[in-house]
């Protein structure tokens, strides 16, 4: 399993941003085998972690033309800066009640 960690400093998200995030999330799950997606915002800091079965799924997601448009809008309108890290998950622990 792999995780993509997206860390960003935001400008000023708008309604188009919210709609784009929703659409990208649905696309990742429906067409690119995304396993989980968690996002948190605090002030102007945002972090999103998505989980994928393979690097191929991540690469295909990255090359999707709709994702490319969303990335361009992010650079132009919504993000001051961002960093993307792709990591391999070596172990996973959990606790359930």
mmCIF file of the C-alpha atoms, coordinates in Angstrom:
data_MODEL
# 
_entry.id   MODEL 
# 
loop_
_atom_site.group_PDB 
_atom_site.id 
_atom_site.type_symbol 
_atom_site.label_atom_id 
_atom_site.label_alt_id 
_atom_site.label_comp_id 
_atom_site.label_asym_id 
_atom_site.label_entity_id 
_atom_site.label_seq_id 
_atom_site.pdbx_PDB_ins_code 
_atom_site.Cartn_x 
_atom_site.Cartn_y 
_atom_site.Cartn_z 
_atom_site.occupancy 
_atom_site.B_iso_or_equiv 
_atom_site.pdbx_formal_charge 
_atom_site.auth_seq_id 
_atom_site.auth_comp_id 
_atom_site.auth_asym_id 
_atom_site.auth_atom_id 
_atom_site.pdbx_PDB_model_num 
ATOM 1  C CA . UNK A 1 1  ? 0.000   0.000  0.000   1.00 0.00 ? 1  UNK A CA 1 
ATOM 2  C CA . UNK A 1 2  ? 1.092   3.577  -0.700  1.00 0.00 ? 2  UNK A CA 1 
ATOM 3  C CA . UNK A 1 3  ? 0.143   6.939  0.754   1.00 0.00 ? 3  UNK A CA 1 
ATOM 4  C CA . UNK A 1 4  ? 0.212   10.324 -0.931  1.00 0.00 ? 4  UNK A CA 1 
ATOM 5  C CA . UNK A 1 5  ? 0.705   13.149 1.560   1.00 0.00 ? 5  UNK A CA 1 
ATOM 6  C CA . UNK A 1 6  ? -0.296  16.591 0.278   1.00 0.00 ? 6  UNK A CA 1 
ATOM 7  C CA . UNK A 1 7  ? 0.687   19.550 2.475   1.00 0.00 ? 7  UNK A CA 1 
ATOM 8  C CA . UNK A 1 8  ? -0.304  23.050 1.403   1.00 0.00 ? 8  UNK A CA 1 
ATOM 9  C CA . UNK A 1 9  ? -0.440  26.642 2.483   1.00 0.00 ? 9  UNK A CA 1 
ATOM 10 C CA . UNK A 1 10 ? -3.750  27.946 1.173   1.00 0.00 ? 10 UNK A CA 1 
ATOM 11 C CA . UNK A 1 11 ? -4.712  31.333 -0.201  1.00 0.00 ? 11 UNK A CA 1 
ATOM 12 C CA . UNK A 1 12 ? -8.484  31.756 -0.076  1.00 0.00 ? 12 UNK A CA 1 
ATOM 13 C CA . UNK A 1 13 ? -10.581 28.732 -1.024  1.00 0.00 ? 13 UNK A CA 1 
ATOM 14 C CA . UNK A 1 14 ? -13.876 29.540 -2.736  1.00 0.00 ? 14 UNK A CA 1 
ATOM 15 C CA . UNK A 1 15 ? -16.987 27.644 -3.853  1.00 0.00 ? 15 UNK A CA 1 
ATOM 16 C CA . UNK A 1 16 ? -15.183 26.375 -6.958  1.00 0.00 ? 16 UNK A CA 1 
ATOM 17 C CA . UNK A 1 17 ? -12.460 24.949 -4.716  1.00 0.00 ? 17 UNK A CA 1 
ATOM 18 C CA . UNK A 1 18 ? -14.987 23.009 -2.634  1.00 0.00 ? 18 UNK A CA 1 
ATOM 19 C CA . UNK A 1 19 ? -16.672 21.603 -5.742  1.00 0.00 ? 19 UNK A CA 1 
ATOM 20 C CA . UNK A 1 20 ? -13.326 20.677 -7.302  1.00 0.00 ? 20 UNK A CA 1 
ATOM 21 C CA . UNK A 1 21 ? -12.172 18.875 -4.150  1.00 0.00 ? 21 UNK A CA 1 
ATOM 22 C CA . UNK A 1 22 ? -15.425 16.906 -4.047  1.00 0.00 ? 22 UNK A CA 1 
ATOM 23 C CA . UNK A 1 23 ? -15.146 15.965 -7.734  1.00 0.00 ? 23 UNK A CA 1 
ATOM 24 C CA . UNK A 1 24 ? -11.464 14.947 -7.418  1.00 0.00 ? 24 UNK A CA 1 
ATOM 25 C CA . UNK A 1 25 ? -12.178 12.807 -4.387  1.00 0.00 ? 25 UNK A CA 1 
ATOM 26 C CA . UNK A 1 26 ? -15.039 10.994 -6.168  1.00 0.00 ? 26 UNK A CA 1 
ATOM 27 C CA . UNK A 1 27 ? -12.856 10.490 -9.246  1.00 0.00 ? 27 UNK A CA 1 
ATOM 28 C CA . UNK A 1 28 ? -9.995  9.041  -7.189  1.00 0.00 ? 28 UNK A CA 1 
ATOM 29 C CA . UNK A 1 29 ? -12.312 6.463  -5.606  1.00 0.00 ? 29 UNK A CA 1 
ATOM 30 C CA . UNK A 1 30 ? -14.373 5.593  -8.669  1.00 0.00 ? 30 UNK A CA 1 
ATOM 31 C CA . UNK A 1 31 ? -11.651 5.346  -11.324 1.00 0.00 ? 31 UNK A CA 1 
ATOM 32 C CA . UNK A 1 32 ? -8.238  5.067  -9.678  1.00 0.00 ? 32 UNK A CA 1 
ATOM 33 C CA . UNK A 1 33 ? -8.620  2.605  -6.802  1.00 0.00 ? 33 UNK A CA 1 
ATOM 34 C CA . UNK A 1 34 ? -8.094  5.116  -4.017  1.00 0.00 ? 34 UNK A CA 1 
ATOM 35 C CA . UNK A 1 35 ? -8.594  3.216  -0.749  1.00 0.00 ? 35 UNK A CA 1 
ATOM 36 C CA . UNK A 1 36 ? -9.040  6.106  1.694   1.00 0.00 ? 36 UNK A CA 1 
ATOM 37 C CA . UNK A 1 37 ? -8.784  9.890  1.707   1.00 0.00 ? 37 UNK A CA 1 
ATOM 38 C CA . UNK A 1 38 ? -8.462  12.125 4.764   1.00 0.00 ? 38 UNK A CA 1 
ATOM 39 C CA . UNK A 1 39 ? -8.103  15.924 4.695   1.00 0.00 ? 39 UNK A CA 1 
ATOM 40 C CA . UNK A 1 40 ? -7.710  18.449 7.517   1.00 0.00 ? 40 UNK A CA 1 
ATOM 41 C CA . UNK A 1 41 ? -7.410  22.232 7.442   1.00 0.00 ? 41 UNK A CA 1 
ATOM 42 C CA . UNK A 1 42 ? -6.184  24.459 10.248  1.00 0.00 ? 42 UNK A CA 1 
ATOM 43 C CA . UNK A 1 43 ? -5.919  28.165 9.484   1.00 0.00 ? 43 UNK A CA 1 
ATOM 44 C CA . UNK A 1 44 ? -4.088  28.441 6.181   1.00 0.00 ? 44 UNK A CA 1 
ATOM 45 C CA . UNK A 1 45 ? -2.522  24.971 6.480   1.00 0.00 ? 45 UNK A CA 1 
ATOM 46 C CA . UNK A 1 46 ? -4.034  21.948 4.756   1.00 0.00 ? 46 UNK A CA 1 
ATOM 47 C CA . UNK A 1 47 ? -2.952  18.328 4.820   1.00 0.00 ? 47 UNK A CA 1 
ATOM 48 C CA . UNK A 1 48 ? -4.524  15.510 2.847   1.00 0.00 ? 48 UNK A CA 1 
ATOM 49 C CA . UNK A 1 49 ? -3.492  11.878 2.939   1.00 0.00 ? 49 UNK A CA 1 
ATOM 50 C CA . UNK A 1 50 ? -4.767  9.403  0.392   1.00 0.00 ? 50 UNK A CA 1 
ATOM 51 C CA . UNK A 1 51 ? -4.086  5.673  0.330   1.00 0.00 ? 51 UNK A CA 1 
ATOM 52 C CA . UNK A 1 52 ? -3.561  3.591  -2.811  1.00 0.00 ? 52 UNK A CA 1 
ATOM 53 C CA . UNK A 1 53 ? -2.923  -0.052 -3.627  1.00 0.00 ? 53 UNK A CA 1 
ATOM 54 C CA . UNK A 1 54 ? -0.166  0.638  -6.185  1.00 0.00 ? 54 UNK A CA 1 
ATOM 55 C CA . UNK A 1 55 ? 2.160   3.262  -7.611  1.00 0.00 ? 55 UNK A CA 1 
ATOM 56 C CA . UNK A 1 56 ? 0.510   2.656  -10.974 1.00 0.00 ? 56 UNK A CA 1 
ATOM 57 C CA . UNK A 1 57 ? -2.837  3.820  -9.556  1.00 0.00 ? 57 UNK A CA 1 
ATOM 58 C CA . UNK A 1 58 ? -1.157  6.982  -8.239  1.00 0.00 ? 58 UNK A CA 1 
ATOM 59 C CA . UNK A 1 59 ? 0.551   7.664  -11.570 1.00 0.00 ? 59 UNK A CA 1 
ATOM 60 C CA . UNK A 1 60 ? -2.672  7.138  -13.517 1.00 0.00 ? 60 UNK A CA 1 
ATOM 61 C CA . UNK A 1 61 ? -4.496  9.491  -11.133 1.00 0.00 ? 61 UNK A CA 1 
ATOM 62 C CA . UNK A 1 62 ? -1.744  12.089 -11.541 1.00 0.00 ? 62 UNK A CA 1 
ATOM 63 C CA . UNK A 1 63 ? -2.024  11.920 -15.352 1.00 0.00 ? 63 UNK A CA 1 
ATOM 64 C CA . UNK A 1 64 ? -5.827  12.281 -15.463 1.00 0.00 ? 64 UNK A CA 1 
ATOM 65 C CA . UNK A 1 65 ? -6.687  15.415 -17.470 1.00 0.00 ? 65 UNK A CA 1 
ATOM 66 C CA . UNK A 1 66 ? -9.315  16.536 -14.929 1.00 0.00 ? 66 UNK A CA 1 
ATOM 67 C CA . UNK A 1 67 ? -6.756  16.229 -12.151 1.00 0.00 ? 67 UNK A CA 1 
ATOM 68 C CA . UNK A 1 68 ? -4.281  18.254 -14.236 1.00 0.00 ? 68 UNK A CA 1 
ATOM 69 C CA . UNK A 1 69 ? -6.856  21.063 -14.557 1.00 0.00 ? 69 UNK A CA 1 
ATOM 70 C CA . UNK A 1 70 ? -7.480  20.986 -10.794 1.00 0.00 ? 70 UNK A CA 1 
ATOM 71 C CA . UNK A 1 71 ? -3.726  21.163 -10.145 1.00 0.00 ? 71 UNK A CA 1 
ATOM 72 C CA . UNK A 1 72 ? -3.385  24.180 -12.434 1.00 0.00 ? 72 UNK A CA 1 
ATOM 73 C CA . UNK A 1 73 ? -6.259  25.964 -10.686 1.00 0.00 ? 73 UNK A CA 1 
ATOM 74 C CA . UNK A 1 74 ? -4.636  25.137 -7.363  1.00 0.00 ? 74 UNK A CA 1 
ATOM 75 C CA . UNK A 1 75 ? -1.371  26.767 -8.409  1.00 0.00 ? 75 UNK A CA 1 
ATOM 76 C CA . UNK A 1 76 ? -3.149  29.809 -9.856  1.00 0.00 ? 76 UNK A CA 1 
ATOM 77 C CA . UNK A 1 77 ? -5.918  30.403 -7.288  1.00 0.00 ? 77 UNK A CA 1 
ATOM 78 C CA . UNK A 1 78 ? -5.972  28.309 -4.136  1.00 0.00 ? 78 UNK A CA 1 
ATOM 79 C CA . UNK A 1 79 ? -2.448  27.476 -2.947  1.00 0.00 ? 79 UNK A CA 1 
ATOM 80 C CA . UNK A 1 80 ? 0.438   29.673 -1.951  1.00 0.00 ? 80 UNK A CA 1 
ATOM 81 C CA . UNK A 1 81 ? 2.675   26.591 -1.858  1.00 0.00 ? 81 UNK A CA 1 
ATOM 82 C CA . UNK A 1 82 ? 2.436   22.820 -1.539  1.00 0.00 ? 82 UNK A CA 1 
ATOM 83 C CA . UNK A 1 83 ? 4.500   19.666 -1.153  1.00 0.00 ? 83 UNK A CA 1 
ATOM 84 C CA . UNK A 1 84 ? 3.513   16.174 -2.276  1.00 0.00 ? 84 UNK A CA 1 
ATOM 85 C CA . UNK A 1 85 ? 5.139   13.080 -0.796  1.00 0.00 ? 85 UNK A CA 1 
ATOM 86 C CA . UNK A 1 86 ? 4.535   9.533  -2.021  1.00 0.00 ? 86 UNK A CA 1 
ATOM 87 C CA . UNK A 1 87 ? 5.449   6.930  0.588   1.00 0.00 ? 87 UNK A CA 1 
ATOM 88 C CA . UNK A 1 88 ? 5.242   3.160  0.847   1.00 0.00 ? 88 UNK A CA 1 
ATOM 89 C CA . UNK A 1 89 ? 3.365   1.957  3.925   1.00 0.00 ? 89 UNK A CA 1 
ATOM 90 C CA . UNK A 1 90 ? 5.487   -0.735 5.540   1.00 0.00 ? 90 UNK A CA 1 
ATOM 91 C CA . UNK A 1 91 ? 3.196   -1.522 8.493   1.00 0.00 ? 91 UNK A CA 1 
ATOM 92 C CA . UNK A 1 92 ? -0.258  -0.575 9.634   1.00 0.00 ? 92 UNK A CA 1 
ATOM 93 C CA . UNK A 1 93 ? -1.596  -0.914 13.173  1.00 0.00 ? 93 UNK A CA 1 
ATOM 94 C CA . UNK A 1 94 ? -5.131  -0.327 14.356  1.00 0.00 ? 94 UNK A CA 1 
ATOM 95 C CA . UNK A 1 95 ? -7.325  -0.489 17.420  1.00 0.00 ? 95 UNK A CA 1 
ATOM 96 C CA . UNK A 1 96 ? -11.069 -1.037 17.338  1.00 0.00 ? 96 UNK A CA 1 
ATOM 97 C CA . UNK A 1 97 ? -13.471 -1.209 20.203  1.00 0.00 ? 97 UNK A CA 1 
# 
